[in-house]
Amino acid sequence: MYIRLRHADYEAMIAHARQQVPVEDCGLIGGTIQNGTKSIEKVFYLTNMDNSPEHFSLDPQEQFAVVRELRSKGWSLLGNWHSHPASPSRPSEEDKRLAFDPSASYLILSLAADEPVLHSFHVAKDKTVTKEALELTE
């Protein structure tokens, strides 16, 4: 799968995640899927109910609101995203364990180094992780 994200949304994700440090920031991504490409139309920022620097859980009421908005715009839920305030941009064992939707993309934004790093991953049912191509667009 190929993922497209606007550069402005990427910058906004970084700014939002930095405001949440040391807690992991988290949310959902919505948009369209066409010819094997997921185009992110909107990044949703949700509350980390765990309020933890090492894991997250999304607020269920906020999730329902996102799904309603996606339906109203004819978009699809493409996956979720979260930050790693002090670790690399790769799925942790817990991230893999909690990845229940093999059609979802899992974006992980690392703030561990001076320059943030964002990668997208696919997690198969057997928990095999594959990095997805991620393109920042204007």
C-alpha distance (Angstrom), angle and dihedral (degrees) to the residues before:
residue distance angle dihedral
M1 . . .
Y2 3.78 . .
I3 3.83 120.6 .
R4 3.81 126.8 -157.2
L5 3.79 121.8 -163.4
R6 3.79 127.0 175.0
H7 3.80 113.1 -116.0
A8 3.82 90.1 -128.4
D9 3.82 90.1 57.2
Y10 3.81 90.1 48.5
E11 3.81 90.5 53.0
A12 3.81 90.7 47.3
M13 3.81 90.5 51.5
I14 3.80 90.4 52.9
A15 3.80 92.7 49.0
H16 3.81 92.8 47.2
A17 3.82 93.3 46.3
R18 3.80 91.6 49.4
Q19 3.81 89.3 54.4
Q20 3.82 89.6 55.2
V21 3.84 96.7 50.5
P22 3.01 126.0 158.5
V23 3.83 87.4 26.9
E24 3.81 119.8 71.9
D25 3.79 111.4 -106.6
C26 3.79 116.0 -140.5
G27 3.77 145.7 176.9
L28 3.76 148.3 133.0
I29 3.79 133.9 -82.0
G30 3.78 124.4 -140.7
G31 3.76 135.7 -176.3
T32 3.76 143.0 95.3
I33 3.79 137.4 -40.3
Q34 3.77 118.7 -149.1
N35 3.81 131.0 160.0
G36 3.81 93.2 -14.0
T37 3.80 94.0 -48.3
K38 3.79 125.2 114.7
S39 3.80 111.0 -153.8
I40 3.79 112.2 -163.1
E41 3.78 108.5 -139.6
K42 3.80 96.1 174.1
V43 3.78 138.2 14.5
F44 3.80 111.6 -148.8
Y45 3.81 120.3 -152.5
L46 3.79 112.7 -148.0
T47 3.77 133.9 -178.5
N48 3.80 117.1 -93.5
M49 3.79 98.4 -131.8
D50 3.83 90.3 -165.9
N51 3.82 92.1 56.0
S52 3.81 86.9 -152.1
P53 3.82 135.9 143.5
E54 3.83 90.3 -142.6
H55 3.81 107.1 42.3
F56 3.77 143.5 10.6
S57 3.76 143.4 -152.5
L58 3.79 123.0 -165.8
D59 3.80 123.2 -122.4
P60 3.85 105.6 -106.1
Q61 3.82 94.6 -145.4
E62 3.80 90.5 51.8
Q63 3.81 89.8 48.4
F64 3.81 90.9 54.6
A65 3.80 90.4 49.6
V66 3.82 89.7 52.8
V67 3.81 91.9 50.0
R68 3.82 90.3 50.6
E69 3.81 90.7 51.0
L70 3.82 92.1 47.0
R71 3.81 91.3 51.3
S72 3.79 91.9 47.8
K73 3.82 90.1 55.0
G74 3.80 96.5 41.0
W75 3.80 91.8 -115.8
S76 3.78 130.2 137.0
L77 3.78 130.0 -125.7
L78 3.82 99.9 -110.2
G79 3.79 98.4 -176.5
N80 3.77 140.8 -81.8
W81 3.76 139.9 -73.6
H82 3.76 136.4 -153.2
S83 3.76 139.8 171.5
H84 3.78 130.7 -115.9
P85 3.81 103.2 -150.5
A86 3.81 94.4 -168.9
S87 3.81 108.1 11.8
P88 3.81 137.2 66.7
S89 3.80 126.9 -82.0
R90 3.79 97.8 -94.6
P91 3.80 132.9 100.8
S92 3.77 114.7 -87.2
E93 3.80 119.6 -140.4
E94 3.81 88.2 -98.7
D95 3.83 91.0 49.6
K96 3.82 89.1 54.4
R97 3.80 93.2 44.9
L98 3.81 91.2 52.3
A99 3.82 95.7 44.6
F100 3.80 99.6 106.5
D101 3.81 101.5 157.7
P102 3.81 113.7 72.1
S103 3.82 90.3 -170.2
A104 3.82 92.2 58.7
S105 3.77 128.1 96.2
Y106 3.78 115.9 -135.8
L107 3.79 113.7 -151.5
I108 3.80 116.8 -164.2
L109 3.80 121.1 -168.3
S110 3.80 114.1 -161.1
L111 3.79 119.1 -155.7
A112 3.82 93.1 176.6
A113 3.82 95.5 107.2
D114 3.80 131.5 45.8
E115 3.81 90.0 -97.8
P116 3.82 115.5 52.1
V117 3.80 117.0 -123.1
L118 3.81 124.0 -150.8
H119 3.80 123.5 -169.9
S120 3.78 133.1 168.8
F121 3.78 122.7 -139.2
H122 3.78 139.5 -169.6
V123 3.80 115.9 -146.7
A124 3.81 113.7 -160.5
K125 3.81 124.3 -148.6
D126 3.81 88.9 -98.5
K127 3.85 87.3 54.1
T128 3.80 93.5 -110.4
V129 3.81 108.1 153.2
T130 3.80 123.3 -141.6
K131 3.79 124.2 -177.5
E132 3.81 112.8 -126.2
A133 3.80 124.8 -144.6
L134 3.82 109.0 -101.7
E135 3.79 121.8 -165.3
L136 3.78 124.9 -170.3
T137 3.80 110.8 -146.6
E138 3.80 135.0 -172.8
